[in-house]
Amino acid sequence: MSSRVARATDGAIIGWIGAIREYDGLVWQLHPLVVDGAQRRHGVGRALVLDLEAILTARGGLTLWAGTDDLAGETSLGGIDLYSALPGAFGAVGSWGHHPLPFYRRLGFHVIGVMPDANGPGRPDIFIGKRLGA
Ligand SMILES: CC(C)(COP(=O)(O)OP(=O)(O)OC[C@H]1O[C@@H](n2cnc3c(N)ncnc32)[C@H](O)[C@@H]1OP(=O)(O)O)[C@@H](O)C(=O)NCCC(=O)NCCS
């Protein structure tokens, strides 16, 4: 496990990121990641992820991934029977609302998998990942 926080100039914690070691350290699961609601869209999330990537790359990590649950039908993989839609559903995964997929895409992550019905019927966990050190 590796964990870091972001602080404002007054010392207040405004963001938290962590990573879980997997596959003998070649793969790391990004969890958790959260930025204070009042501080979003100011680059804190990006700074936390880039800082974590540098640390994990130095440790020999090759892949960083995360699960991004779709609990509210905020992606094109939610609210459908994924088994009948695979593999085409992966062609162009869309999202809307508060789902973090656009954030991760801005940082170079790709959709690399999905767990159908992870949170109930039609509520999948969408796996995103990127190559470290690229
Ligand atoms: C997802 C989250 C960590 C992003 O943090 P943030 O500090 O707001 O992100 P940043 O300001 O660093 O954004 C980086 C880029 O992503 C974009 N972005 C961030 N959130 C976005 C969203 N919801 N929709 C579209 N773009 C988004 C920003 O505009 C910025 O784009 P740029 O490259 O043009 O500058 C934050 O919204 C959050 O804590 N959400 C709730 C918890 C959560 O969903 N965590 C992820 C669990 S998997």
The ligand as an ORCA input file, in Angstrom:
! r2SCAN-3c Opt
* xyz 0 1
  C     -12.346     12.495     -9.972
  C     -11.658     13.567     -9.105
  C     -10.582     12.917     -8.216
  C     -10.978     14.581    -10.039
  O     -10.213     15.510     -9.257
  P     -10.004     17.023     -9.730
  O      -9.009     17.670     -8.814
  O     -11.310     17.705     -9.865
  O      -9.381     16.823    -11.184
  P      -8.417     17.835    -11.987
  O      -8.824     19.243    -11.699
  O      -6.988     17.500    -11.692
  O      -8.777     17.463    -13.486
  C      -7.840     16.982    -14.467
  C      -8.525     17.071    -15.820
  O      -9.707     16.253    -15.819
  C     -10.851     17.065    -16.102
  N     -11.956     16.593    -15.280
  C     -11.986     16.401    -13.944
  N     -13.181     15.941    -13.542
  C     -13.937     15.855    -14.666
  C     -15.278     15.459    -14.917
  N     -16.108     15.058    -13.919
  N     -15.744     15.504    -16.191
  C     -14.939     15.903    -17.202
  N     -13.638     16.286    -17.021
  C     -13.160     16.260    -15.765
  C     -10.445     18.479    -15.722
  O     -11.217     19.452    -16.415
  C      -8.995     18.488    -16.151
  O      -8.931     18.638    -17.567
  P      -7.704     19.376    -18.327
  O      -6.740     18.269    -18.656
  O      -8.336     19.972    -19.521
  O      -7.110     20.393    -17.380
  C     -12.688     14.344     -8.216
  O     -13.728     14.816     -9.063
  C     -13.322     13.499     -7.113
  O     -12.777     13.416     -5.990
  N     -14.461     12.861     -7.409
  C     -15.196     12.042     -6.411
  C     -14.450     10.764     -6.082
  C     -14.164      9.927     -7.314
  O     -14.964      9.793     -8.222
  N     -12.937      9.340     -7.300
  C     -12.532      8.412     -8.327
  C     -12.937      7.017     -7.884
  S     -12.490      5.817     -9.106
*
